[in-house]
Amino acid sequence: MVDPTPSLHDPWIGRSLPLPNGFVTLRKRIARGGFSSVYQATSRQHPAAVKILAPPYQGLSPFQQRLRREAELLERLAGRGAPRLFGVGEFDGALFLAMELLSGLPLPTGPLALPEVARLGRALLDAVAPIHRCGIVHRDLKPANLIRVGDTIRLLDFGAACEVGVSADTAAPLALNTPAYSAPEQSVNTPPDPRDDLYSVAIILFELAAGRRPYLGDPVALLEAHAAAPVPSIRTLVPALPAAFDALLLRALDKSPRGRFADAEQMRAALQRFL
């Protein structure tokens, strides 16, 4: 979720929205996606980020349910790998959630040296592991949804997140994930599995190491490639990379979740040798 347009004339700027323990005042729009916008806000207690449904979706029950579900998942995580939830409210018919405003840096652009790729990958998996232990799958891991805070990485935008094992209809009532980073099974609306996220982590690692993703094209072409195209060897792009790293990526990018690493901890341990 990015916002390339100025927010000077945004009618939400300057408004104070009520929360159970006070108010948050919107100062600047910092991100805008297909279904919502995120604002930088201030309150008496702390700076905040406020996510508000976009006008066309404010009165639609599926979108409201999705935002409330995102708030419930953030509350359960309690800041483990994710922003802390401050509260949920409604103002002028618009549902919103207020959460911790994270200050940090985006992921660097590849190609990077392998030890740096491994370091970032381990930090990313350190953020992914606790959400999986809480029974949650993010389902939209990509560089735009990650932020480096010191030596750690935190996950942003839980709009597509779901609980492990819920029905396919519950898992994805809306097309919220990003085809460039999505596991093959997500395009056929299977129940969420933590190994969906490990596939996305592998795409990110490939991009950090090679400077590009393994598959390119429009959204339809990307979905088809994830589902059926052989995984290209990263060594065709960066011949100096060791075969063992290529093998790690090939395992994590297996078309079947059963062929991937069992969990984030196992994948993190496999990266250790490349530091």
N, C-alpha and C positions, 0 to 999 in steps of 0.2 A: 504494500500500500504506500504509494508515493503521491506527492502533491506538487506538480510543476507550476501551478497557477497561483497568483497572489491572492491573499485573503482579505485585502483592505475593505472590500465591500460585502463581506460575508455578514449576514444579519445576526449570526450567533456571536460575533466578536463583541466583547464587553458585557454579555449577559451573565447574570449570576444564577446558578442552578442549585436547587435545594437538595441536600443530602440529610440523612438522619442526624448527623453530628455537625451540621453547619452548611456552608455554601461553597461552591467553586465558581470562580469567575473566569470565563473564557478569554484568553489573550491573543491567541494566534492559531490558525489552522496549520497543522504540521503534516497531515497525511490525508489523502482522499482515495477511497476505493470505489468499487462498483455499487456497494450497498450502504456505505457509511463514511463518515469523516472523523478524524481524530484531532483534538485541539489541545494545545498547551494551556494549562489553567493554573490559577493560584487559589490558595485558601489560607485560613489563619494557621492551619497545622503544617501544611507541606505543599510543595508543587505537585501538580497532578496532570495526568493525561485523561481526556474525556472523549469517549467514543459515542457518537450520535448517529442514529439511522438517517440515511438520506431521505429527503422529502417524499419521493415516490413510494417509499417502503415503510413509512412511519406508522401507517394504520393497518398494515398487513400482518396478520397473525403469525405466519411462518417465520417472518423476519424478526418479529418481536420475541417469539419463542427462542429463536437462535441466539439473540443477544442476551436474553435471560440465562440461557444455558451456558453461554460463554462466561457470564458472571459467576455462575455456580461452580464451574470448573476452576476459575481463578481463585475463588474463595477456598476451595478444597486444597489447591496447591500451596496456598499461604506463602507465596514468594519463592518457592523452590523451583528455580529455573525460569521463572515467569514474573511479571509485575504483580505486586500485591493489590488486591481489590480494596477500594475504599468505600464503595457503595453503588447502588442502582437507584435511579430516580426517573421521573417523568416531568417534562416541562412543555407547556403549550402543545400537548398531544404527542410529543417526541420522547421516545424512550432513550435513556443514556446510561452509560456506566462510567464511573470514575475509578482510576487506578493509579498506581505509582508511575511517576514520570521518570524514566530511566535515561540517564545521561551517559553517553559513551560514543564509540566509534563504529562505523560499519565494517564488515569484513573487507580486507584488502582485495585488490584485483590480481588474479593470477596472470602469468605463471609465477609461482613462488618456489623457493627451494624446498625440498622434501621435508627437512626437519621442521620448517615453519608450517607446512601443510599438516604434518602429524600433530604438532602442538595445538593448532587451531581445531583439528578434528577431535582431539581428546577433550578440549574445552567444550566443544559442541556436544559431544556425547555425555559429558558431565552434566550438562543442562537437560539433555533428553532423558537420561536414566531415571531421575526422580519423578518426572511426570509419568513415565511408564510404570514405575512402582506404585503410583497412585491410581493406576488403571486407566490412564488417559493417553490417547494417541493424538498428536498435534495435527497431522494430515496436510500441512501446508508449509513444511520447512523449506526455506529458500533464503538467499542472502538478504533480501529486503525485510525478512521477518526475524533477523538476528541482530544483536547489538553487543559489541565488546565493552564490557565494564571492567576495567583493570585487566587482570589475567583471566577473567571468566567471560563466558558468553551467556546471554539471557535470551529467551525466546519471546517473540512478540506475536500479536494477532492470533488469538485462539478462536477465531470465528468459525473455522472448519473443524475444530477439535471435537472428539467424541470419546465416549467410554469404550473400553475394550469389549468386544463381543456383542454390542447392541445390534439390533436388526439393521439390515442394509438401508431400509427406508428411513429409519431414525438417524442413521449415520450420515446421510448426505441428502437432506431434503432440498438443498440448494447447491448449485455448481460453484463451490467456493475454493477448491484447490487449484493449483497452478500446473498446467500440463507439462511444462518444461522440467519439473522436479517431481512429478507424481509417479508412484509405483504403478505397474501395469494393472494390478487388481483394483485400484481406485477407479479406473475408467469403467469398470463393470459393476461398481457399487456393491462391493463385498463388505461384510462386517469389518470394522476397524481392527487392525492387528498392529502391535508395536513394530513389527518388521516392515510395515509400510514406511515408517519414519526412517529406518535404517537405509532403505533404498534412496530416499531423498538426501540423507547425509552423504551417501556415496557419490551422488551427482554433484553435490557441493564440493567434495574432496577432489573429484575429477576436474572440476572447473578451476579450483585453486591451483592444482598442479599443472594443468595444461593451458589455462587461459581461455578455455571454452568448454562447453558441455559436450557430452558424448553424442547427443542427438540435437540436430538443428531443424528448423522449419516452422510452419504455421501450427496452430494448436491441434488440428486434426492429424497432420503429419507426425507431430510429436507423440500423440496418443498411440498411433499405429506403430511407431518405432519402439516405444516402450513395450508394447505388447508383443511384437514379433521380430524386430530387427536384431541381429546379433550385436552383442556389446562390443564396440571397437576397443582394441587394445590401446591403452594410453601411451604405450611405447612407440606406436606409429606416429604420435605427435611429439613426444618427448623421449627420444631413444635412450637418453642417459638414465632414465628412471629404472630401478631394479625390477626384475621379474616378480619378486615377492610382493611389491606394491601393486603391480598389475593384477596379480592373483587375488589380493585383498579386495580390489575394486570389483573384479569379475564375480567374486563370491557375493559381495554385498548387492550387486546389481543383477543377481539371478532373477529370472522371470517369475519364479515361484518363491513365495515367502519361506517355504521349507528348505530351500537351498541357501538361504542367507545366514548370517550370524544369528545365534539364538536370541541375543539381547544386546543392549547398548554396552554393557560391561564387557562382554566377550569381544565386541568390535573395538572397544577402547584398548583392551589389552593387546589386540593384534597390531595396533598402531605404535605400540611402545618401541618396537625395534627400529623404527624409522626416525626417532628423535636424535 
